């Protein structure tokens, strides 16, 4: 996978990038948990949220997200869907 192929496939489907969620505490926490990339630096990934929802409790007590992430250094792609 290359960054160009990743962007072509996911950018138009995305509703936002990770950086857009700074004000929704809890949504991006533990983003890579239960994936092979757990414990790696999330800052190395371009992350597109394909779907996302967070309740209005001010700390995202209940939410849902689907994302695709790409690491340009390792050409690694991660997909994850989670609801809690």
VENFENWO-V798761 format. One record per residue. RES is the residue in one letter. OMEGA is omega in radians with two decimals (999 if undefined). BURIAL is + if it has 16 or more other C-alpha atoms within 10 Angstrom, else -. Layout:
res={RES;RES}
omega={OMEGA;OMEGA}
burial={BURIAL;BURIAL}
//
This chain:
res={X;X;X;X;X;X;X;X;X;X;X;X;X;X;X;X;X;X;X;X;X;X;X;X;X;X;X;X;X;X;X;X;X;X;X;X;X;X;X;X;X;X;X;X;X;X;X;X;X;X;X;X;X;X;X;X;X;X;X;X;X;X;X;X;X;X;X;X;X;X;X;X;X;X;X;X;X;X;X;X;X;X;X;X}
omega={3.05;3.12;3.12;3.12;3.13;3.13;-3.14;-3.08;-2.95;-3.04;-3.11;3.12;-3.00;3.05;3.10;3.02;-3.12;-3.07;3.13;-3.04;3.14;-3.09;3.14;-3.08;3.08;-3.09;-3.11;-3.12;3.12;-3.04;-3.07;3.11;-3.10;3.01;3.09;-3.10;3.13;3.14;3.09;-3.09;-3.14;-3.14;3.13;-3.06;2.90;-3.03;3.06;2.99;3.10;3.03;3.03;3.11;3.04;-3.12;-3.05;-3.09;3.14;3.07;3.06;3.12;3.09;-3.12;-3.13;3.03;2.98;3.14;2.99;-3.10;-3.13;3.06;-3.08;-3.13;-3.07;-3.06;-3.10;3.10;3.10;3.01;3.10;3.00;3.13;3.04;3.12;999}
burial={-;-;-;-;-;+;-;-;-;+;+;-;-;+;-;+;+;+;-;-;-;-;-;+;-;+;+;-;-;-;+;+;-;-;-;-;-;-;-;-;-;+;-;-;+;+;+;+;+;+;-;+;-;+;-;-;-;-;-;+;-;-;+;-;+;+;+;+;+;+;+;-;-;-;-;-;+;-;-;-;-;-;-;-}
//
